[in-house]
Structures are given as C-alpha cells and as structure tokens.
Amino acid sequence: MIALPPFYPIVDSAEWVGRLAPLGIELVQLRLKAQPAEVIRREVRAALAVCRWQGVQLVVNDHWQIALDEGADFIHLGQQDLLAADLKTIRGHGMRLGISTHDHAELDRALAASPDYVALGPIYATTVKQMPWAPQGLPRIAEWKRLIGDRPLVAIGGITLERAAGCFDAGADSIATIGDVTGHTDPLARAAAWLTATAAHP
C-alpha cells in the first residue's frame, strides 16, 4: 500500500499548483470541472511540469484519459466517473487510483476496483459544492478505516485546520482541503500552517 502525506490540497488550476508547490507540499490534486477538453489538457500539462520540477505528486481528478495521455501517474475518480472509466487500461498503465465514497454501496463499488486510497466525505457541511449527503461526522471515519484496512483513508469536506486533529484521531490518514486553503484570506500562509501542523502526523 502507498503512504499519503497528511496534507492533501485540492486546487482548480495549474496556477494554484504553482503557488503551493514551492511551500513543500508532497501531494496535490488538480480538480477541473465544466471546462473544454483543450483547457483541461493544457492545465494538466502545466501542472505536471510544475510538479515534476518541484518533486510534487500530482493527482488528476476524473479526466483519466487526458491524464494518461499527458503522462500523469495518479488519478482520482468520483463515483460517476468510476462507472465510465476503463479500469483495465488505467491499471495497465500503472496509474495509481483514489476513489470518492459517501455511503456503503459506494464503498463496496470502490473496493471492488482495488483503489490505492479511499476518500470519505463530506465529513462536515461544505459550501464548495452542493452535496446530496449529510455530513458524515467523525464516527464514520473510524468505521470506514475499519472497513478498508491498510488502505489510506482520505477525509474531505468542510475540514478546517482547527478540525484536523479530530479527523486524524478518528482514523484519517490524510485530509483533503479545498476552501480552507484556496478560499482563505491568506492561502499561502494557511497552507504553510497546515504543513507545520501536520508535520508530526505519521
């Protein structure tokens, strides 16, 4: 099983990747929604160039074929994209895979795909996107960790730096953040604070 760093920022542009990479992050997800294919391809290519230069692992959200074409080696799939993805091709190229889950049926579907990590959310209410699921809460983190075993568990959704310790204590291996960094009044300082606060987490 792979090991994930405890701080896992999610951003919506290669520009954000370029801003965060010099801070010392190890892992970042590029999540692009409702963009033309040529824009997504350009953003993935630019983000990969930054990550290779800075020694950062890039995870491409959903657009697995573009990620594959551009030479990315790690993707994250939501449940709808998981249904449409060619997992045989993805695995045949040695790509690592993370999968989102929100309930037990989705977890069963995810585990059948043998992911490298499982994400659970939203842990808390979030304004980043409308979610049909109620907040999962900390007890669900502990339950999911028991169910997935040695696979890393990523907690996501409404998690602030002040809430991080509770998520780790409940069993999360990594915390994915969106609004608490990119929506912060001083995003780079906030990202640095996340790195400092999570540095001691194994």
Secondary structure, DSSP 8 states (H G I E B T S, - for coil): -----SEEEEESSHHHHHHHGGGT-SEEEE---S--HHHHHHHHHHHHHHHHHHT-EEEEES-HHHHHHHT--EEEE-HHHHHHS-HHHHHHTT-EEEEEESSHHHHHHHHHT--SEEEE--SS--SSS--SS----HHHHHHHHHHHTTS-EEEESS--GGGHHHHHHHT-SEEEESHHHHTSSSHHHHHHHHHHHHTT--
